[in-house]
Amino acid sequence: MASLDNYRVFKTDYAGRELVIETGKYAEQANGACLVRCGDTAVSVTVCMAETPREGMDFFPLSVDYEEKMFAVGKIPGGFKKREGRASDKAILVARLIDRPIRPLFPKGIYNDVVVVATALSVDPDIAPEPLAMIGSSVALSISDIPWAGPTGSVVVGCVDGKYVINPTVAEKEKSTIHLSLAGTKDAILMIEAGAEEVSDSEMVGAIMFGHEEIKKVCAFIEDIQKQVGKPKREMEFYHIPEDLDKAVRDWGYDKIAWSLDTFDRQEREKRQADVEAEILAHFADVYPEKEKEIKDSVYYITKEIVRKKIFDKGIRPDGRGLKEVRPIWCEHGVLPRAHGSAVFTRGQTQALTTCTLGMLDEAQRLEGLDEEEEKRYMHQYNFPGYCTGEAKPLRSPGRREIGHGALAERALVPVIPSKEDFPYAIRVVSDILSSNGSSSMASVCGSTMALMDAGVPIKAPVAGCAMGLIKDPETGKYVIMTDIQGLEDFLGDMDFKVAGTEKGITAIQMDIKIKGISEQIMLDAIAQAQEGRRFILGKMLECIPEPKDHLSDYAPKIISFQISPDKIGDVVGKQGKVINKIIEQTGTKIDIEDDGTVCIACYGDISAAERAKAIVQSIAHDPEVGDMFVGVVVRILSRVGAFVEFAPGKDGMIHISRLSDQRVNQVEDVLNIGDRVKVEIIKIGEKGIDLKLLEKYE
């Protein structure tokens, strides 16, 4: 029988709001579980670990899922099945936010499956569930029997009117120049995900340190919960390389491995490494049978030690560059004639092909989620096919990595995208990575900037990105920072710190680390060094395309945007859409009208068709006044009385026979026939209708 004997409630202040953690009441069969509440927002988090390691694993199998339950905001899911389906891009991005700070704190050599599930059960728009889900994961792991070196804390930081704000409301987010998701321990920062409106380095670092002060309080709160209700950590035997085997491989193979790395040519280095590893495996096959994995792992750690030592002690990077040196860059734009905009950005062996497609505003992406955002006008997508790393892998739908990198590039460019009032287009940018050797997400930022400029999008400023790496000595605390890291440096280093921005300031940051946090000084140094690299890259991009084109592609839609009174929308649309459909048929355009009266008219080729449609819409939306002049069509004739002219859909008036000419007219047909196009002026508006005067007849 269920019991509430273990039910406990813990409360603390969380940036001016009450944070409540409930344990021992729900999901009792999980290794660890909690319900996190703040105001009307509630998130359940559970964590489970398999009893035994997964066979054949060579990495830690941690899985994190974030579930968006539509009932949390009182909505019924769309679609035929009326139930939640595959995770949305937003849910995948939140799952990544939860994963990244907790992963480095698991012990090395753990190969048991660990699954974290966070479920948003109730959401107040002003209290975001994401940081609560991250805190819940820390609580669930801390009180479980799973070995883990937490706790961690998490916050969102904004900057409103020059002041930092923890966990901003919806209204504050709209005015904020920074949106920073932050996680760390009481001692150091573990994860950064930020978008910003071209802020300075000092502003960004200030936001990070401001958020860390709140994180320290959260960590202390969770430590107290762990002391009161936490389970003893499970005694486990973690995988490790046998000391005698590691020593034997080191003694026999160290010099061979060092030789394999002693070249700046990547292809040559990788061939040498493969040959040396095969030689070492063959040598120890009989000495250590069935220990191929342990031998390979020993080779890996020796390789890591040699590469890091060369960088740390001598400043020698795998490709021979200096610590602050960016790889060679070349760019081109306008490479695809039918695409609205295109560019290729190449840095070393990393190459991104980016295209820009323009469309009507009604082609913006529709969103169904737990926040109030309903559509996305600027869409950035990222693809990473197997051939970009020389692998024979079939194409698959985008994974979490692709979605995350696309979101980072999108976040970097959103601050410079013109408003829909200034540029009434939906914009889709796609980055296809053609070749990758590290920092492909930052290459996609650079390529996308150039594709937008090639498409004639009047961006506010060009954006470039640069990825920074770190090698830190755990004993002395000394460190070196590398600009524009390549694949091997990312794989063997301690940090991947991506910074994107304009000449003026930062627009996006993403930081992932493999050690247990970095200090404020490391962040300051990394961001400052990234600024140097970013400006160098910007210079290379602007040599290729110095400013946005002053015209759109011939194949892009030409869009005119203007306002009409919302009260007139019904007149323009007409009963069952008859009026607007007739305009579309007559002009060959596409017309979209928003609820606020914004009208967007699109056509391809000559923009005159859109101008004609605009004139018709404005004539319908305009209340006729004496003195107005229009071009209309004769639709009916009363031979001895006058001609009726439709001067706007659904609007007509009569030209009396006496106003057809300065001379006497016996019958209307002597001057006009049905179907004639005429220019008329309104001379009277009365109860019986509108009186017109003929100004000109068109042949």
Salt bridges, closest charged atoms under 4 A:
GLU22 OE2 - ARG37 NE 2.58
GLU51 OE1 - ARG234 NH1 3.85
ASP65 OD1 - ARG400 NH2 2.61
ASP99 OD2 - ARG103 NH2 2.81
ASP113 OD1 - ARG54 NH2 2.45
GLU130 OE2 - LYS90 NZ 3.15
ASP145 OD2 - ARG234 NH2 3.49
GLU193 OE1 - ARG100 NH1 2.56
GLU193 OE2 - ARG411 NH1 2.55
GLU213 OE2 - LYS216 NZ 3.09
GLU214 OE1 - LYS217 NZ 3.72
GLU223 OE2 - LYS186 NZ 3.25
ASP251 OD2 - LYS247 NZ 2.79
GLU268 OE2 - ARG272 NE 3.03
GLU270 OE2 - ARG266 NE 2.87
ASP275 OD2 - LYS271 NZ 3.10
GLU279 OE2 - LYS256 NZ 3.33
GLU292 OE2 - LYS296 NZ 3.26
ASP297 OD2 - LYS293 NZ 3.28
GLU305 OE1 - ARG250 NH2 3.08
ASP313 OD2 - LYS309 NZ 3.19
ASP319 OD2 - ARG321 NE 2.75
ASP362 OD1 - LYS590 NZ 3.62
ASP371 OD2 - LYS90 NZ 2.83
GLU375 OE1 - ARG366 NH1 2.91
GLU410 OE2 - LYS376 NZ 3.25
ASP454 OD1 - HIS333 ND1 2.83
ASP454 OD1 - LYS549 NZ 3.05
ASP484 OD2 - ARG321 NH1 3.47
ASP484 OD1 - ARG327 NH2 2.90
ASP484 OD1 - ARG347 NE 2.93
GLU489 OE2 - ARG317 NE 2.71
GLU489 OE1 - ARG321 NH2 3.80
ASP494 OD1 - ARG308 NH1 2.89
ASP496 OD2 - LYS498 NZ 2.70
GLU503 OE2 - ARG535 NE 3.33
ASP512 OD1 - ARG100 NE 2.37
GLU532 OE2 - LYS324 NZ 3.93
ASP550 OD1 - HIS551 ND1 2.84
GLU594 OE1 - LYS420 NZ 3.22
ASP623 OD1 - LYS568 NZ 2.54
ASP628 OD2 - HIS622 NE2 2.75
GLU646 OE1 - LYS582 NZ 3.96
ASP676 OD2 - LYS697 NZ 3.61
